[in-house]
Amino acid sequence: MSLEKLREWVGRTQAVEDFAAPFPVRALTATFDEKDADPRNGDPLPPLWHWLYFLDAAPQSKIGADGHAERGDFLPPVPLPRRMWAGSRFAFDGEPLRVGEAIRRASKIKSVEPKSGSTGSMVFVTVEHTVSGARGTSLVEEHDIVYREAAKPGEKQREPRPAPTDATWTRKVMVDPVLLFRFSALTFNGHRIHYDQPYVTGTEGYPGLIVHGPLMGMLQMELARRSNPGRIPKSFEFRALSPVYAGGALAVQARREAENSVTTWIADGKGGLAQQGKATFLP
């Protein structure tokens, strides 16, 4: 399909309504191994935890070979087989969403752009989500999706550059298949690269199960906000740089900066920089 045809999807919109039930919050808290009290109606939803809602429930007959819903409905039918979460940007412009309230997400395809890299052609699709609760708009998110060519025979993964070593706060997290399964279940994510070892190694050419980009993004935001209790988040962004594979520990790290900001990153088990981000807080 031509790029001009794919760009016909720019401007396409979709709206979804949901209910911020307490159980997903309790389940993700347990998955993150936190000791928070059980959520109650009216409690504020932590930043990024809206990902527990607005889940895509495509019919089983409409699932593609990779476990995602078939393309061509809301998302453009990009004819490249490998899909990854490339990054996100958030502006927290209003009151936080609250457990027990009706919530709404309005989405729009913002751009469809081709790029080329060391592994061949890529297409980046950016989707803008405006998420609202009972008090109006709570946050605006821009989500970047990257589509890549199929793995080439003998293709090797490029080694990431070293992660910084001057963290103010650090948390080690064991990323085993159970953690990946629980996060996939909580976000109703059927992408086979996170749980199907024969598929991810034999079809997509990766050396092992891949840790979710949004899982690492949430861990980055969680470290930043829990290390700054009482502070109100203003913005957050993260960008994926290199895959992390299940079977060992990763380091969630953050560094206090000037002007109410925190730099965050993920270091893989070998100390490579896998994901980086930045959180800002209101003065």
SULQUILIN-V568175 format. One record per residue. N is the residue number from 1. PHI is phi as a letter, one per 30 degrees, with the letter a starting at -180 (none if undefined). PSI is psi in whole degrees, -180 to 180 (NA if undefined). Layout:
N|PHI|PSI  N|PHI|PSI
//
This chain:
1|none|138  2|d|156  3|d|-37  4|d|-38  5|d|-42  6|d|-35  7|d|-9  8|d|-17  9|d|-17  10|d|130  11|j|-12  12|d|142  13|b|162  14|a|141  15|b|137  16|b|137  17|c|151  18|a|179  19|b|126  20|d|74  21|d|151  22|d|-28  23|e|-46  24|e|-35  25|d|-45  26|d|-41  27|d|-40  28|d|-36  29|e|-44  30|d|-40  31|d|-36  32|d|-1  33|i|36  34|c|163  35|c|27  36|d|153  37|d|154  38|e|140  39|d|146  40|b|154  41|e|132  42|j|-17  43|d|142  44|d|142  45|d|128  46|e|156  47|e|135  48|i|-10  49|d|-3  50|d|-16  51|d|-12  52|d|-9  53|b|179  54|h|38  55|d|139  56|d|118  57|c|66  58|d|143  59|e|148  60|e|-33  61|d|-11  62|c|18  63|c|133  64|d|179  65|d|-26  66|d|-3  67|j|-11  68|d|163  69|d|146  70|e|144  71|d|162  72|j|-7  73|c|-95  74|d|-49  75|d|144  76|d|152  77|d|66  78|d|126  79|d|31  80|c|133  81|d|-30  82|c|127  83|b|138  84|b|155  85|d|112  86|d|-26  87|l|172  88|b|157  89|b|138  90|b|138  91|b|118  92|c|94  93|c|-6  94|b|-162  95|d|145  96|d|154  97|d|155  98|b|144  99|e|136  100|j|5  101|c|159  102|d|136  103|b|160  104|b|143  105|b|123  106|c|124  107|c|151  108|b|135  109|d|116  110|c|-37  111|a|156  112|b|112  113|b|131  114|d|150  115|b|167  116|b|146  117|b|-168  118|d|-22  119|c|9  120|j|-157  121|d|149  122|b|156  123|b|127  124|c|128  125|c|125  126|c|127  127|c|132  128|c|128  129|c|130  130|c|118  131|c|129  132|b|153  133|b|-158  134|d|-24  135|c|15  136|j|-162  137|d|131  138|c|-39  139|a|158  140|b|130  141|b|138  142|c|124  143|c|123  144|c|125  145|c|135  146|c|134  147|c|135  148|b|162  149|d|163  150|d|154  151|d|140  152|c|148  153|e|129  154|i|5  155|d|132  156|c|146  157|d|135  158|d|137  159|d|133  160|d|158  161|d|159  162|d|142  163|d|156  164|e|158  165|b|17  166|c|41  167|d|143  168|d|-37  169|b|144  170|b|142  171|b|129  172|c|136  173|b|127  174|d|121  175|c|84  176|c|171  177|e|-28  178|d|-43  179|e|-45  180|d|-40  181|d|-46  182|d|-41  183|d|-41  184|d|-41  185|d|-43  186|d|-29  187|c|10  188|h|48  189|c|110  190|d|7  191|d|120  192|d|-16  193|d|-14  194|c|-9  195|b|-12  196|c|93  197|e|-48  198|d|-37  199|d|-50  200|d|-32  201|d|-40  202|d|-36  203|c|-47  204|c|-11  205|i|18  206|c|157  207|d|-8  208|a|-179  209|d|137  210|c|133  211|d|135  212|e|134  213|e|-46  214|d|-29  215|d|-46  216|d|-36  217|d|-42  218|d|-41  219|d|-37  220|d|-47  221|d|-39  222|d|-44  223|d|-42  224|d|-46  225|d|-37  226|d|-24  227|d|-7  228|b|64  229|d|139  230|i|-13  231|d|145  232|c|120  233|d|140  234|c|-40  235|a|162  236|a|146  237|b|151  238|b|154  239|b|131  240|d|136  241|c|-34  242|a|141  243|d|152  244|c|137  245|c|147  246|d|156  247|j|1  248|a|-158  249|c|146  250|c|160  251|c|120  252|c|122  253|b|153  254|b|151  255|b|130  256|d|132  257|c|176  258|d|170  259|h|44  260|i|31  261|b|158  262|b|126  263|d|134  264|b|154  265|a|165  266|c|128  267|c|130  268|d|-178  269|d|-18  270|c|7  271|i|13  272|d|149  273|d|111  274|c|-32  275|a|143  276|b|155  277|a|-176  278|a|133  279|c|141  280|b|153  281|b|154  282|d|147  283|e|NA
//
